[in-house]
Amino acid sequence: MRIAVTGASGFCGGHVARAAAASGASVVCPGRRPGPLGEHRFWDAAVAVPDLSGVDAVVHCAAAVGDPAPGPRAEAAMRAVNVAGTARLLRAAAGRPVVWVSSASVYDPRRDRSRVTEDHPRAHHLGAYGRTKAEGEALALAAGAVVLRPRAVYGPGDTQLLPRLLSRVRAGTLFLPGPDVRLSLTAVENLAEACLAAVGWPPGAYNVADAEPYGRDAAVTAVLRAHGLRARVRRLPLPLAAAAARAAESAARFTGAEPALSRYAVDQLAHPVVLDLARARSRGWAPGRCLEDYLAGVRPVSRRC
């Protein structure tokens, strides 16, 4: 099989491309930069239609990610990739199987998320990322694609989740908003395996995460220690965290920089979010990796906070 993996120069896409090659597939990497292996075909998702000639299936990992300053400029930039780019990709796919990597950020934050199935409402997003991913996946679902919804993807090469966490340690302390909660996380290896398996799944949405959720504070403490940071985790009262996020977002509107804290970040850390995996499991997929596996391979840095 010849598989196109978009966004292969990035964290998730790179793992998918390597896993596809390891399975014996021939890999094509449409994107602005080459992937870790395979044939590179230049594609700017914000402006162009990709070349998918000779490809049997597509795994679409390319996306505009982050938690930018609120405002129309950031929203437009994300929409150009996550929505318009999706439309162009689907047009180029022309009936080929498409696996579209979405995010659990599409789920409505106002509803209880202690057990989230794929039928959970998708509305009232707290930032441009969640809104544009929801719009993009709606196009993918309407076109008959398989949509995967991981949450908080971590692993070797992560450039978003763990680096942000480690950068927030100040004077030996990391403040987290609200109480300790249960959270689903997704090892990037679990996501990559699901992406390849999902090429043969029926169209629709599927949650993808590690087998069991994690206690937030224990997981964060374990990550810090694995990276050589003997930092204390302290809990910031939720009303205070929410007020700080509103203030940071207001300031970011003027500077254009990413806010130091956002309502989206507070929501993702302060409320339980546990993904129900029954639908993906019914297709024979089972997550084989967990946070402990990742931490066992982390080489601690020689520093203290």
Residue pairs with C-beta under 8 A, 6 or more apart in sequence:
1 25
1 26
1 56
1 57
1 199
2 25
2 26
2 27
2 28
2 54
2 55
2 56
2 57
3 20
3 25
3 26
3 27
3 28
3 55
3 56
3 57
3 58
3 59
3 196
3 199
4 27
4 28
4 29
4 30
4 50
4 52
4 55
4 57
4 58
4 59
5 13
5 16
5 17
5 20
5 27
5 28
5 29
5 35
5 38
5 58
5 59
5 61
6 13
6 29
6 30
6 31
6 43
6 45
6 50
6 58
6 59
6 60
6 61
6 62
6 89
7 13
7 31
7 60
7 61
7 62
7 63
8 14
8 16
8 17
8 27
8 29
8 31
8 34
8 35
8 36
8 38
8 61
9 29
9 31
9 32
9 33
9 34
9 35
9 36
10 61
10 62
10 159
11 153
11 155
11 157
11 158
11 159
11 160
11 188
12 61
12 101
12 153
12 188
12 191
12 192
13 29
13 31
13 35
13 59
13 61
13 62
14 35
14 36
14 157
15 155
15 157
15 188
15 189
15 191
15 192
16 59
16 61
16 191
16 192
16 195
16 196
17 27
17 29
17 35
17 36
17 37
17 38
18 36
18 37
18 192
19 189
19 192
19 193
19 195
19 196
20 27
20 59
20 196
21 27
21 37
21 38
23 196
25 196
26 38
26 39
27 35
27 37
27 38
27 39
28 38
28 39
28 41
28 52
28 54
28 55
29 35
29 37
29 38
29 39
29 40
29 41
30 41
30 42
30 43
30 50
30 51
30 52
30 62
31 40
31 41
31 42
31 43
31 45
31 62
32 42
32 43
32 44
33 40
34 40
41 50
41 51
43 50
43 51
45 62
45 80
45 81
45 85
45 88
45 89
46 77
46 80
46 81
46 84
46 85
47 80
48 88
49 88
49 89
49 91
49 92
50 88
50 89
50 92
51 92
52 58
52 92
52 93
52 94
52 96
55 96
56 96
56 97
57 96
57 97
57 98
57 99
57 199
58 89
58 93
58 96
58 97
58 98
58 99
59 98
59 99
59 101
59 195
59 196
59 199
60 86
60 89
60 98
60 99
60 100
60 101
60 140
61 101
61 195
62 81
62 85
63 81
63 82
63 101
63 133
63 136
64 77
64 78
64 80
64 81
64 82
64 129
64 132
65 129
65 160
66 129
66 160
66 258
67 127
67 129
67 258
67 259
67 262
67 264
67 265
68 74
68 77
68 78
68 127
68 128
68 129
68 258
69 249
69 252
69 253
69 255
69 256
69 257
69 258
69 259
70 127
70 128
70 249
70 252
70 253
70 259
71 253
71 256
73 256
74 128
75 128
75 131
75 132
78 128
78 129
78 132
79 128
79 132
79 135
81 132
82 129
82 132
82 133
82 135
82 136
83 132
83 135
83 136
83 139
85 136
86 100
86 136
86 137
86 139
86 140
87 139
89 98
90 98
90 139
90 140
90 143
90 145
93 143
97 145
97 146
97 199
97 200
98 140
98 143
98 144
98 145
98 146
99 145
99 146
99 147
99 148
99 195
99 198
99 199
100 136
100 137
100 140
100 145
100 146
100 147
100 148
101 148
101 150
101 191
101 195
102 133
102 136
102 137
102 140
102 147
102 148
102 149
102 205
103 129
103 130
103 133
103 149
103 150
103 151
104 116
104 149
104 150
104 151
104 152
104 184
104 207
104 209
104 273
104 275
105 125
105 129
105 130
105 133
105 151
105 264
105 268
106 122
106 125
106 130
106 133
106 134
106 137
106 149
107 113
107 116
107 120
107 121
107 122
107 149
107 273
108 120
108 121
108 122
108 123
108 124
109 124
109 125
109 126
109 267
109 271
110 124
111 120
111 121
113 120
113 271
113 272
113 273
113 274
114 182
114 272
114 274
115 274
115 276
116 207
116 273
116 274
116 275
116 276
117 207
117 276
117 278
117 279
118 149
118 204
118 205
118 206
118 207
118 276
118 279
122 134
123 134
125 131
125 134
125 264
126 262
126 263
126 264
126 267
127 262
127 263
127 264
129 264
130 264
137 147
137 205
140 147
141 147
141 203
141 204
141 205
144 203
145 203
146 198
146 199
146 201
146 202
146 203
146 204
146 206
147 204
147 205
147 206
148 191
148 194
148 195
148 198
148 205
148 206
148 208
149 205
149 206
149 207
149 208
149 275
150 186
150 190
150 191
150 194
150 207
150 208
150 209
151 183
151 184
151 185
151 186
151 207
151 209
151 273
151 275
152 161
152 183
152 184
152 185
152 186
152 268
153 161
153 185
153 186
153 187
153 188
153 191
154 161
154 162
154 185
154 186
154 187
154 188
154 291
154 294
155 187
155 188
155 189
155 289
155 294
156 188
156 294
156 297
157 188
158 188
162 223
162 227
165 174
165 220
165 223
165 224
166 223
166 224
166 227
166 229
168 174
168 175
169 224
169 229
169 231
169 305
170 305
171 305
172 230
172 231
172 232
172 304
172 305
173 231
173 232
173 233
173 234
173 305
174 220
174 224
174 231
174 232
174 233
174 234
175 234
175 235
175 236
176 216
176 217
176 220
176 233
176 234
176 235
176 236
176 269
176 270
177 235
177 236
177 238
177 241
177 242
177 265
177 266
177 269
177 270
178 235
178 236
178 237
178 238
178 241
178 266
178 269
178 270
178 271
179 235
179 238
179 270
180 215
180 216
180 217
180 235
181 215
181 216
181 269
181 270
181 271
181 272
181 273
182 213
182 214
182 215
182 216
182 272
182 274
183 213
183 214
183 216
183 219
183 269
183 272
183 273
183 274
184 209
184 210
184 213
184 214
184 273
184 274
184 275
185 209
185 210
185 213
185 214
185 219
185 291
186 208
186 209
186 210
187 210
187 287
187 289
187 290
187 291
187 293
187 294
189 288
189 289
190 208
190 209
190 210
190 287
190 288
190 289
191 208
193 285
193 287
193 288
194 206
194 208
194 280
194 285
197 283
197 284
197 285
198 206
198 283
198 285
201 283
204 279
205 279
206 279
206 280
206 283
207 275
207 276
207 277
207 279
207 280
208 275
208 277
208 280
208 285
208 287
209 275
209 277
209 287
210 287
210 289
210 290
210 291
211 277
211 286
211 287
211 290
212 290
213 272
213 274
214 291
216 269
217 233
217 235
219 291
220 233
221 233
222 291
222 292
222 295
223 291
223 295
224 230
224 231
224 233
225 300
226 295
226 298
226 300
227 298
227 300
227 301
228 300
228 301
228 302
228 303
228 304
229 301
229 303
229 304
229 305
230 304
230 305
231 305
236 244
238 266
238 270
241 261
241 266
241 270
242 263
242 266
244 261
245 259
245 261
245 262
245 263
245 265
245 266
246 263
248 259
248 260
248 261
248 262
249 259
249 262
249 263
251 259
252 258
252 259
277 287
